[in-house]
Amino acid sequence: MTAPLFFVDTAALATDRVVIDGPEGRHAADVRRLQAGEPIDVGDGAGLLAHGVVVEVARSRLVVDVSGRESVPAPQPRLVVVQALAKGGRDTDAVESMTEVGVDEVVGWASERSVARWTDRTTAKWSATAREAAKQSRRAWVPDVSGPASTADVAGRLAAASLAVVLHEDATDALASVDVPETGEVVLVVGPEGGIAPSELAMFIVAGARVCRLGSSVLRTSTAGVAALSVLSAASRWR
């Protein structure tokens, strides 16, 4: 069974005995109820991992004896999803699922047809969701979360990408037919429930984006990014 993963500050990983306290310690000791002698991984969310064994347990606190370390390189290509804001928590669901399948950055997009609006709470919620999903899926890298991006901001990211893709139900090209670069940044745009406005789509095409479909069915904004990331990863990282 894979050892559970918890995150601490990078500086905390510098010693051979790592203390996990605060919210992470509470989760490890009080919720997961880890015991002395159990294997555990501790990371900084930026590629550094320490492998060890729990040697002390107290309320909301663990001490880990480190037996080895590794530096996990950032995965390539870098997968960025521009996620339109969505109502009912569907965008947060998307962040969680996309983190589990390997997204490296999620950019919140205030699209023309988005009903939801970005707030400080959105930033905190998306970031916490990405962090928890990275722990659940044992990822050494926690995705970056930013927003809200304007349509012009998104066009700029698309123009600078090694591969830029916009998902659209009326597209004729299948995403599975696109050649995915081995390195660089792949930027994928997922629209809101009401779809991407024609003016937005035109701007993205001018920026160099390819308009693609996933299949014959129309997916929710909460699942389209996950499906697309799976297609892109199968053509690059998962081979």
C-alpha positions in Angstrom: 0.0 0.0 0.0 1.3 3.5 -0.9 2.4 5.5 2.1 0.1 8.5 2.9 1.5 11.9 2.0 1.4 15.1 4.0 2.8 18.6 3.2 5.1 20.9 5.2 7.2 23.9 4.5 10.4 23.2 2.6 12.6 24.3 5.5 11.0 21.6 7.7 12.4 18.9 5.4 16.0 19.9 6.0 16.4 17.7 9.1 16.3 13.9 9.6 13.4 14.3 11.9 10.4 16.1 10.5 7.6 17.5 12.7 4.1 17.6 11.2 1.8 19.9 13.2 -0.9 22.4 12.6 -3.8 21.4 10.3 -1.6 18.7 8.6 -0.6 17.2 12.0 -4.3 17.2 13.0 -5.2 15.4 9.9 -2.4 12.8 10.3 -2.7 12.2 14.0 -6.4 12.9 14.9 -8.2 12.0 11.6 -6.0 9.4 10.0 -4.9 8.1 13.4 -1.4 7.2 12.2 0.7 5.2 14.7 4.4 4.9 15.5 6.0 2.5 13.0 3.8 3.3 10.1 5.5 4.5 6.8 4.8 8.0 5.7 5.8 10.5 3.0 6.3 14.2 3.7 6.6 16.7 0.8 6.7 20.5 0.2 4.4 20.4 -2.8 7.2 21.6 -5.1 8.8 18.3 -5.9 10.8 17.5 -2.7 9.7 14.3 -0.9 11.0 12.7 2.3 10.3 9.0 3.0 10.2 7.9 6.6 8.5 6.3 9.5 6.3 7.8 12.2 8.3 7.7 15.5 6.2 9.9 17.8 2.5 10.6 18.0 0.8 13.3 20.0 -2.5 15.3 19.7 -2.4 17.0 16.3 1.3 16.3 15.9 3.6 13.6 14.4 7.3 13.2 14.3 8.8 11.4 11.3 12.2 9.7 11.1 13.4 10.3 7.6 15.1 7.4 5.8 15.4 8.9 2.4 14.7 11.9 0.1 14.0 12.4 -3.5 13.5 15.4 -5.8 10.8 14.7 -8.2 11.1 16.8 -11.4 8.2 18.8 -12.6 6.2 16.7 -15.2 6.4 17.6 -18.8 4.6 18.9 -20.8 3.2 21.4 -18.3 -0.6 21.1 -18.4 -2.6 24.2 -17.7 -6.3 24.4 -17.7 -8.2 27.6 -17.9 -11.4 26.8 -16.1 -14.4 29.0 -16.5 -16.2 29.9 -13.2 -19.3 27.8 -12.7 -22.2 27.8 -10.2 -23.1 25.2 -7.7 -19.5 24.3 -6.8 -18.9 22.6 -10.1 -15.7 24.5 -10.7 -14.3 23.4 -7.4 -15.2 19.8 -8.3 -13.3 20.3 -11.5 -10.2 21.5 -9.6 -10.3 18.4 -7.4 -10.6 15.9 -10.3 -8.1 17.7 -12.5 -5.5 17.7 -9.8 -6.0 13.9 -9.4 -5.3 13.3 -13.1 -2.2 15.6 -13.2 -3.0 19.3 -14.0 -0.1 21.6 -13.1 -2.0 24.9 -13.1 -5.6 25.9 -12.9 -6.5 29.5 -14.0 -9.9 30.7 -13.1 -11.6 32.5 -16.0 -14.3 35.1 -15.6 -15.9 34.3 -19.0 -18.8 36.3 -20.5 -21.3 33.6 -19.8 -20.1 32.6 -16.3 -22.8 33.0 -13.7 -20.5 32.6 -10.7 -18.1 35.4 -9.7 -14.5 35.2 -8.3 -14.0 36.2 -4.7 -11.2 35.9 -2.2 -13.1 32.9 -0.9 -12.8 31.3 -4.4 -9.0 31.6 -4.3 -8.8 30.0 -0.9 -11.2 27.2 -1.8 -9.6 26.3 -5.0 -6.1 26.3 -3.5 -7.2 24.2 -0.5 -9.0 21.8 -2.9 -5.9 21.4 -5.1 -3.7 20.8 -2.1 -6.0 18.1 -0.6 -6.4 16.4 -3.9 -2.7 16.3 -4.4 -2.3 14.6 -1.1 -5.0 12.1 -1.9 -3.4 11.2 -5.2 0.2 11.2 -3.8 1.4 14.0 -6.0 4.8 15.6 -5.3 3.7 18.8 -7.0 0.7 20.8 -5.9 -0.9 22.6 -8.8 -0.7 26.4 -9.0 -4.0 28.2 -8.7 -4.6 31.7 -10.0 -7.5 34.0 -11.1 -9.6 35.6 -12.1 -8.2 35.9 -15.6 -9.9 38.1 -18.2 -10.5 36.9 -21.7 -7.5 39.0 -22.9 -5.4 37.3 -20.2 -6.4 33.9 -21.4 -5.6 34.9 -25.0 -2.2 35.9 -23.9 -1.6 32.5 -22.3 -2.8 30.7 -25.4 -0.5 32.8 -27.7 2.5 31.9 -25.6 1.7 28.1 -25.3 3.5 25.3 -27.1 0.0 23.9 -27.7 -3.2 25.8 -27.2 -6.6 24.1 -27.3 -10.2 25.3 -26.7 -12.9 22.8 -26.1 -16.0 23.4 -28.1 -19.0 21.3 -29.0 -19.2 22.4 -32.6 -15.5 21.7 -33.4 -14.7 19.2 -36.1 -11.2 18.2 -34.9 -11.0 15.6 -32.2 -8.7 16.3 -29.3 -7.3 12.8 -29.6 -6.0 13.7 -33.1 -3.8 16.5 -31.8 -0.1 16.0 -31.6 1.0 16.8 -28.0 4.5 18.3 -27.5 6.8 16.5 -25.1 7.9 19.7 -23.4 6.6 23.2 -23.0 3.2 24.4 -21.9 -0.1 23.0 -23.0 -3.0 25.4 -22.3 -6.5 24.1 -22.4 -9.7 26.2 -22.2 -12.9 24.9 -20.6 -15.9 27.1 -21.0 -18.9 27.6 -18.6 -22.3 25.9 -18.6 -23.6 28.4 -21.2 -20.7 27.8 -23.5 -18.0 30.1 -24.9 -19.2 33.3 -26.4 -18.5 33.7 -30.2 -16.4 36.8 -29.5 -14.3 34.9 -27.0 -13.8 32.0 -29.3 -12.7 34.4 -32.1 -10.2 36.0 -29.8 -8.7 32.6 -28.9 -8.5 31.5 -32.5 -6.6 34.6 -33.4 -4.2 33.9 -30.5 -3.4 30.5 -32.1 -5.7 28.1 -30.3 -7.0 25.0 -31.9 -10.7 24.3 -31.4 -11.4 20.7 -30.5 -14.1 18.4 -29.3 -13.8 15.4 -27.0 -16.5 13.3 -28.5 -20.1 13.2 -29.7 -21.5 14.1 -26.2 -21.4 17.4 -24.4 -19.8 17.2 -21.0 -20.4 19.4 -18.0 -17.8 22.0 -17.2 -16.9 20.0 -14.1 -15.9 16.9 -16.2 -14.7 18.3 -19.5 -11.3 19.3 -18.2 -10.7 15.9 -16.5 -11.6 14.1 -19.7 -9.4 16.3 -21.8 -6.4 16.0 -19.5 -6.7 12.2 -19.7 -6.6 12.4 -23.5 -3.5 14.8 -23.4 -1.8 12.7 -20.8 -2.4 9.5 -22.7 -0.6 11.1 -25.6 2.4 12.3 -23.6 2.9 11.5 -19.9 1.2 8.2 -19.6 3.1 6.4 -22.4 
